[in-house]
Amino acid sequence: MSTSDDSPILVWFRNDLRLLDHPALVEAVERSSAVVPLFVWAPDEEAPWEPGKSSRWWLRHSLESLADELGSHGLDLVTRPGPSDETLIEIADEVGAQGVFWNERVAPHLRERDESVAQTLEQEGFDVRTFESRILHDPDEVQTTSGGPYHVYTPFWKKFQKVVDVREPLSFPDLETVDRPAPSLSSVPLDELFEVGSQEGLAEAWTPGSAAARDRLDAFLEGILEGYDASREIPGDDGTSRLSPYLHHGELSPAMVWEAVQESDVVQSDDDPESVETYLQEIVWREFSYHLLHHYPETDHQPLKDKFEAFEWRNHATQLERWTRGETGYPIVDAGMRQLQEIGWMHNRVRMIAGSFLTKDLLLPWQEGAAWFWEHLVDADIANNTMGWQWAAGCGADAQPFFRMFNPVSQSERYDSSGEYIRRWVPELRDLPDDAIHAPWNAASSTLADADLTLGDDYPEPLVDHSKARERALEEWRRIK
């Protein structure tokens, strides 16, 4: 192994698929005139949370975008199968590399894997350097006044503002000074490395890659941030940032988003401070979810609140399947579940409604919902997914109390009053009038006839009666309380 400053450095890309604000890449370029960008496909090392089908689709296309961007600067992205440690050592030996740099992954099971890889590489004599760019705070440094992690978001948000100095994003690395190492390295083509299928709905809805991420960020800041406090709640509108998949795959860093918001015209003009604070709090909610997973790594499958271990969830395969297919008979729930299947994403308001329906109306385990979302979301993030589902089920930190249950009809009437969202995703209901589309089982027979709709044939009857399901859920909650 060579150790001169001209010896190559491997930069191991994972879920940091960008060149801007990439600490590992910047450091490698500063230390060596030869850099090898590398991606290793080893999903079994991420078990039990290996990427789902929608995440794999996004990853594949994001890697293509990254390869093109690196190629425009004269560098090749090497793509190989794992195991990670063996592949990193193999390529490092091939090019005579002095070290391997990467940005840390902060989910506990991935951090453990990385520590093992680092130990193996260091034993082989390589210089290993890791960098933090996934989140904005150190979960071990942000503590309550008595010491220890936070369990409630509002005090966490207040403490975050006091003690966290969000770093400035790093500039674009000077890749023009970097040479391709010799010998040239072979790659396994992405279509051979892993299959993703056509996924036409995803392709129509999304453009993966760091360039598209920056375009979406600009569009959000210029056209959505002002008024965001209200628009974010309307699922039929393009009123959210839709940056979550770009953040998950690292095509944007949270520091980039934070700085962009702070420098936006909305902030400079002080036109809508409420919307700005709302959005910044959502970024910090993401931090809170990582904070919790760091301190309670078992919560990806176990409830944070111990009493919920005695909760008697039901086992009903047919009802679970109808929920996944968007055939519950509740239009707002079905619209969300079909949106998820089609474009790998669901509006956050509808995520809460669908999550409440699964865990409280159907009394089915939140872990089933978390697994289904993980498989189908393009923004499937272990910390966010865990936090969201424990919140919906009432068993996590700062969770929606179990006795507070979303009424899917009143939620639909409030947030999709015109039925635009329902008509988009449940087209069999499109001809119902606005006052009937939220609860078609209550519509007059003449109204259903005018819409050429037969309940039970064209659209299902409600899977459960919400009022009765609510009482059943409260009875179980009182038992464990």
Secondary structure, DSSP 4 states (H G I P E B T S, - for coil): ---STTS-EEEEESS---STT-HHHHHHHHH-SBEEEEEEE-GGGGTTS---HHHHHHHHHHHHHHHHHHHTTT---EEEES-HHHHHHHHHHHHT-SEEEEE---SHHHHHHHHHHHHHHHHTT-EEEEE--S-SS-TTTS--TTSS---SHHHHHHHHHHH--PPPPPPPP-GGGPBPPSS------HHHH------HHHHHH---SHHHHHHHHHHHHHHTSTTHHHHTT-TTS--S---HHHHHTTSS-HHHHHHHHHTSHHHHHTS-HHHHHHHHHHHHHHHHHHHHHHH-GGGGTS-SSGGGGG------HHHHHHHHHT-SS-HHHHHHHHHHHHHS---HHHHHHHHHIIIIIS---HHHHHHHHHHH-TT--HHHHHHHHHHHHT-STTPPPTT----HHHHHHHHSTT-HHHHHH-GGGTTS-TTTTT-GGGS-HHHHHHTT--BTTTBPPPSS-HHHHHHHHHHHHHHH-
